[in-house]
Amino acid sequence: MKKEVNYLNILTNVLLGRNSKITNAIGYIDTGNSLRCSVTGRHVAIATYEVAADLISTDLIPLLEMYRKDPFSMYTHQDKLPFGFYLIPYKTICADDQIMLAMDADYMFVDNRYVERRPLVGISPTSFKILHTNKCILLNKNYMKRGKRHVKHYKGK
């Protein structure tokens, strides 16, 4: 007997806030995402360009555009990154020695549950879609573990 995958168990609604800006995205619970920033020690959720652009001021859009065109060009500008932005080296199953631009956010809610204060949001250098939308975020498996602590279970009488 084939086991069917219930996509509602791995897809979720995410609300992110940063500097008085708020955006929502479709989140994917990515059990393979264990990316951690070596500078801050925090776990990284990976968002699309569209999510990141909604969270930053318009004067920072050129920074995102430069990163999107050539992620490795960020090495020459790493000393000039705005406060709250980081470069995170990482590797995938397809390639070693990659670089990801990441930024601090103020908070993240997953399915109406407060999951993380000051989450670190990496910006994917490539675009991807979930459910036909490009406003997506791959949630770090450690964020999901922490989010479960905030859920209270009450026994019915």
C-alpha positions as CSV (number, residue, x, y, z in Angstrom):
1,M,0.0,0.0,0.0
2,K,1.4,3.4,-1.0
3,K,1.7,6.0,1.7
4,E,0.4,9.4,0.5
5,V,2.2,12.6,1.5
6,N,0.1,15.2,3.3
7,Y,1.6,18.4,2.0
8,L,-0.2,20.4,4.8
9,N,2.3,18.8,7.2
10,I,5.3,20.2,5.4
11,L,3.9,23.5,4.1
12,T,3.1,26.4,6.4
13,N,2.3,30.1,6.5
14,V,5.1,32.3,7.7
15,L,5.0,35.9,8.8
16,L,8.2,37.9,9.1
17,G,8.9,41.4,10.4
18,R,11.9,43.6,10.1
19,N,12.3,47.3,10.9
20,S,8.5,48.0,10.8
21,K,8.1,46.1,7.6
22,I,6.0,42.9,7.4
23,T,5.7,40.2,4.8
24,N,4.2,36.7,4.5
25,A,5.4,33.7,2.7
26,I,4.7,30.0,2.1
27,G,7.1,28.1,4.3
28,Y,8.5,24.7,3.6
29,I,9.7,22.6,6.6
30,D,13.1,21.7,5.2
31,T,14.5,18.9,7.3
32,G,17.7,19.0,5.3
33,N,18.3,22.7,6.1
34,S,20.7,22.8,9.0
35,L,22.6,25.9,7.9
36,R,24.1,27.9,10.7
37,C,25.9,31.3,10.6
38,S,29.5,30.9,11.8
39,V,29.5,34.6,12.9
40,T,26.3,34.7,15.0
41,G,25.8,31.0,15.7
42,R,22.2,31.3,14.7
43,H,20.3,28.9,12.4
44,V,19.3,30.2,9.0
45,A,15.9,30.1,7.2
46,I,16.4,30.6,3.4
47,A,14.0,33.0,1.7
48,T,13.5,34.1,-1.9
49,Y,14.5,37.5,-3.2
50,E,10.9,38.6,-3.2
51,V,10.6,38.0,0.6
52,A,13.8,39.8,1.3
53,A,12.9,42.7,-0.9
54,D,9.7,43.2,1.1
55,L,11.7,43.4,4.4
56,I,14.3,46.0,3.4
57,S,14.2,49.7,2.7
58,T,14.4,50.7,-1.0
59,D,18.0,52.0,-0.6
60,L,19.1,48.4,0.1
61,I,17.6,47.0,-3.1
62,P,20.8,47.6,-5.1
63,L,22.6,45.4,-2.6
64,L,20.2,42.6,-3.3
65,E,20.4,43.1,-7.0
66,M,24.2,43.0,-6.9
67,Y,24.1,39.8,-4.8
68,R,21.5,38.2,-7.2
69,K,23.6,38.9,-10.3
70,D,26.9,37.7,-8.8
71,P,26.9,36.3,-5.2
72,F,30.7,36.1,-5.1
73,S,30.9,39.8,-5.8
74,M,29.8,40.2,-2.2
75,Y,33.3,39.2,-1.0
76,T,34.7,42.5,-2.2
77,H,31.9,44.4,-0.3
78,Q,31.8,42.4,2.9
79,D,33.5,45.2,4.9
80,K,30.7,47.6,3.7
81,L,27.7,45.4,4.5
82,P,24.9,47.3,6.3
83,F,24.5,46.5,10.0
84,G,22.5,43.3,10.4
85,F,23.7,41.7,7.1
86,Y,26.1,38.8,7.0
87,L,27.9,36.5,4.4
88,I,27.5,32.8,5.1
89,P,29.6,30.3,3.4
90,Y,27.8,27.0,2.7
91,K,27.8,24.0,0.4
92,T,25.1,21.9,-1.2
93,I,25.0,18.4,-2.5
94,C,25.7,19.9,-5.9
95,A,28.4,22.5,-5.1
96,D,30.9,23.4,-2.5
97,D,32.2,26.9,-1.6
98,Q,28.9,28.9,-2.0
99,I,28.1,32.2,-0.4
100,M,24.8,33.4,0.9
101,L,23.7,36.9,2.0
102,A,21.7,36.9,5.2
103,M,20.0,39.5,7.3
104,D,18.5,39.9,10.7
105,A,14.8,40.0,11.0
106,D,12.9,41.0,14.2
107,Y,10.5,38.1,14.5
108,M,9.0,35.1,12.7
109,F,5.6,33.5,13.2
110,V,4.9,30.1,11.7
111,D,1.2,29.2,11.4
112,N,0.3,31.9,14.0
113,R,2.8,30.6,16.5
114,Y,5.7,32.7,17.6
115,V,8.8,30.7,16.6
116,E,11.8,33.0,16.7
117,R,12.8,36.4,17.9
118,R,15.6,37.8,15.7
119,P,15.6,35.0,13.1
120,L,18.4,35.0,10.6
121,V,17.1,35.0,7.0
122,G,19.3,33.9,4.3
123,I,18.6,35.1,0.8
124,S,18.6,32.4,-1.9
125,P,20.9,33.3,-4.8
126,T,18.5,31.4,-7.1
127,S,14.8,31.7,-7.3
128,F,12.3,28.9,-6.4
129,K,8.6,28.6,-6.1
130,I,6.2,26.7,-3.8
131,L,2.6,26.4,-4.8
132,H,3.0,28.8,-7.7
133,T,4.3,31.7,-5.6
134,N,7.8,33.1,-5.4
135,K,7.3,34.4,-1.9
136,C,8.7,31.3,-0.2
137,I,11.0,30.4,2.7
138,L,12.8,27.2,3.5
139,L,12.6,26.8,7.3
140,N,15.5,25.5,9.2
141,K,14.7,22.3,11.0
142,N,15.9,23.8,14.3
143,Y,13.4,26.7,14.0
144,M,10.6,24.1,13.8
145,K,11.8,22.3,17.0
146,R,11.8,25.6,18.9
147,G,8.4,26.6,17.5
148,K,6.8,23.4,19.0
149,R,7.8,24.6,22.5
150,H,5.4,27.5,22.1
151,V,2.4,25.3,21.4
152,K,0.3,24.5,24.4
153,H,-1.7,21.3,24.4
154,Y,-4.8,21.2,26.6
155,K,-6.6,18.0,27.5
156,G,-10.4,18.2,26.8
157,K,-12.7,17.4,29.7
